[in-house]
Amino acid sequence: MKKWFSWVAVLLWMALIFYLSHQPGEESGHLSSDITEILSGIIQFLFPFFQIELELLHFMIRKGAHFFSYLLLGVLVLNAMRRSGFTSYWAAAASWGICLIYAITDEVHQLFIPGRSGEVQDVLIDSAGALTGIVIYLCVSFIVKRWRNK
């Protein structure tokens, strides 16, 4: 049951990434602009003397969304691989490969969406996020295993 559920979680997360990538450029831009305005307001409230450049914040939010969505995808894919019985470091490499292939196909998909483009930079950010998620998963697994053996 855990194996099945873990793969469903991977597919659902991939579906969410696809859904967000399928938004036309104007709609996607509005979403990230709204988030930028909210975050800017929070920053200005907490740090009133801090000047923030909205374009830079908007850029960081857009690229951060790529990084963190694939960080979670990396965790989910490696978890599904582990629950399916793949426990070697090859499972981590395969997980990263799956995330990388998905990132490439996601950017190719965006070439066909009005107002969107496929960016190599985004594939690099996505794959770095996935690799970070995989490394975090491995580190946490190692710590939990050592803690349980004590």
Contacts in CASP RR format, 6 or more apart in sequence:
PFRMAT RR
TARGET T0000
AUTHOR 0000-0000-0000
METHOD contacts of the structure
MODEL  1
MKKWFSWVAVLLWMALIFYLSHQPGEESGHLSSDITEILSGIIQFLFPFF
QIELELLHFMIRKGAHFFSYLLLGVLVLNAMRRSGFTSYWAAAASWGICL
IYAITDEVHQLFIPGRSGEVQDVLIDSAGALTGIVIYLCVSFIVKRWRNK
2 83 0 8 1.000
3 80 0 8 1.000
3 83 0 8 1.000
3 84 0 8 1.000
3 85 0 8 1.000
6 76 0 8 1.000
6 79 0 8 1.000
6 80 0 8 1.000
6 83 0 8 1.000
6 84 0 8 1.000
7 80 0 8 1.000
7 84 0 8 1.000
9 76 0 8 1.000
9 79 0 8 1.000
9 80 0 8 1.000
10 73 0 8 1.000
10 76 0 8 1.000
10 77 0 8 1.000
10 80 0 8 1.000
13 69 0 8 1.000
13 72 0 8 1.000
13 73 0 8 1.000
13 76 0 8 1.000
14 73 0 8 1.000
14 102 0 8 1.000
16 69 0 8 1.000
17 69 0 8 1.000
17 73 0 8 1.000
17 102 0 8 1.000
17 106 0 8 1.000
18 106 0 8 1.000
18 109 0 8 1.000
20 28 0 8 1.000
20 69 0 8 1.000
21 106 0 8 1.000
21 109 0 8 1.000
21 110 0 8 1.000
21 113 0 8 1.000
21 116 0 8 1.000
22 109 0 8 1.000
22 113 0 8 1.000
23 31 0 8 1.000
23 113 0 8 1.000
24 113 0 8 1.000
24 114 0 8 1.000
24 115 0 8 1.000
24 116 0 8 1.000
25 113 0 8 1.000
25 114 0 8 1.000
25 115 0 8 1.000
25 116 0 8 1.000
26 115 0 8 1.000
28 116 0 8 1.000
32 58 0 8 1.000
32 61 0 8 1.000
32 62 0 8 1.000
32 65 0 8 1.000
33 58 0 8 1.000
35 61 0 8 1.000
36 54 0 8 1.000
36 57 0 8 1.000
36 58 0 8 1.000
36 61 0 8 1.000
39 57 0 8 1.000
39 61 0 8 1.000
40 52 0 8 1.000
40 54 0 8 1.000
40 57 0 8 1.000
43 50 0 8 1.000
43 52 0 8 1.000
43 57 0 8 1.000
44 50 0 8 1.000
44 52 0 8 1.000
63 122 0 8 1.000
63 125 0 8 1.000
64 125 0 8 1.000
66 122 0 8 1.000
66 125 0 8 1.000
66 126 0 8 1.000
66 129 0 8 1.000
67 125 0 8 1.000
67 126 0 8 1.000
67 128 0 8 1.000
67 129 0 8 1.000
67 132 0 8 1.000
68 129 0 8 1.000
69 126 0 8 1.000
70 99 0 8 1.000
70 103 0 8 1.000
70 125 0 8 1.000
70 126 0 8 1.000
70 127 0 8 1.000
70 128 0 8 1.000
70 129 0 8 1.000
70 130 0 8 1.000
71 129 0 8 1.000
71 130 0 8 1.000
71 132 0 8 1.000
71 133 0 8 1.000
71 136 0 8 1.000
72 133 0 8 1.000
73 99 0 8 1.000
73 102 0 8 1.000
73 130 0 8 1.000
74 95 0 8 1.000
74 96 0 8 1.000
74 99 0 8 1.000
74 129 0 8 1.000
74 130 0 8 1.000
74 133 0 8 1.000
74 134 0 8 1.000
74 137 0 8 1.000
75 133 0 8 1.000
75 134 0 8 1.000
75 136 0 8 1.000
75 137 0 8 1.000
77 95 0 8 1.000
77 98 0 8 1.000
77 99 0 8 1.000
77 130 0 8 1.000
77 134 0 8 1.000
78 91 0 8 1.000
78 92 0 8 1.000
78 95 0 8 1.000
78 133 0 8 1.000
78 134 0 8 1.000
78 137 0 8 1.000
78 138 0 8 1.000
79 137 0 8 1.000
81 91 0 8 1.000
81 92 0 8 1.000
81 94 0 8 1.000
81 95 0 8 1.000
82 91 0 8 1.000
82 141 0 8 1.000
85 91 0 8 1.000
86 94 0 8 1.000
92 134 0 8 1.000
92 138 0 8 1.000
95 130 0 8 1.000
95 134 0 8 1.000
96 127 0 8 1.000
96 130 0 8 1.000
96 131 0 8 1.000
96 134 0 8 1.000
99 126 0 8 1.000
99 127 0 8 1.000
99 130 0 8 1.000
99 134 0 8 1.000
100 123 0 8 1.000
100 126 0 8 1.000
100 127 0 8 1.000
100 130 0 8 1.000
103 122 0 8 1.000
103 123 0 8 1.000
103 126 0 8 1.000
103 127 0 8 1.000
103 130 0 8 1.000
104 123 0 8 1.000
106 126 0 8 1.000
107 118 0 8 1.000
107 119 0 8 1.000
107 120 0 8 1.000
107 122 0 8 1.000
107 123 0 8 1.000
108 118 0 8 1.000
110 116 0 8 1.000
110 117 0 8 1.000
110 118 0 8 1.000
111 117 0 8 1.000
111 118 0 8 1.000
END
